């Protein structure tokens, strides 16, 4: 059963994982977010009850 032989697939998985974690991930994490989180406390919107015309 050739699909149980991990010889070629393990090397491919290992190289792709190392490429992702050592080359691509630091480049992606170096970007500055355009929408940084703010320290403002969220305010609840003031809602008024709806008056139904048929009641």
N, C-alpha and C positions, 0 to 999 in steps of 0.2 A: 504494500500500500504506500505509494509515494507521498501522499499527503501527510503521512505521519512522520516523514523524514524532516526534522527541523533544520537540516544543514543549510540550504540556501535561504529559507524564509527567516530564520532567526537572524542571520547577518543583515538581511534587508531591513527587518524591523529595527534592529539595533542601530544601524546607520541612519535610518530616517528619524528615530527618536533622538539620537545625539545631534543630528542636524537641526532638528526643531528646537531642542533645549539649549544648545550652545551657540547657534548662529541666528536663528530667526527670532526666538523669544526675546533676547536682549535688544534687538533692533525695534521690536514692537513695543517693548516696555519703556523705551527711551522717549517716545512721543509724549508731548504734553497734552493733557485732555483739554478740549476746547470749552467744556462746560464743567468747571471744578465745583465740587460740592460747597454749599454755603452754610454758614453757621446760624442763619436765621431760624427762629422757631416757627413752625408752621401754625398759621392761624386758621381756625375753623370758620367756614363761611357762615354768615348769618342767613338763616332761612326763615321764611314766613310761611305759616300754614296756608294751604290752598283751600279756598272756600268753594265747595262744589255747588253748582247751580241747582241741582236736583234734590238737595237735602234741605 
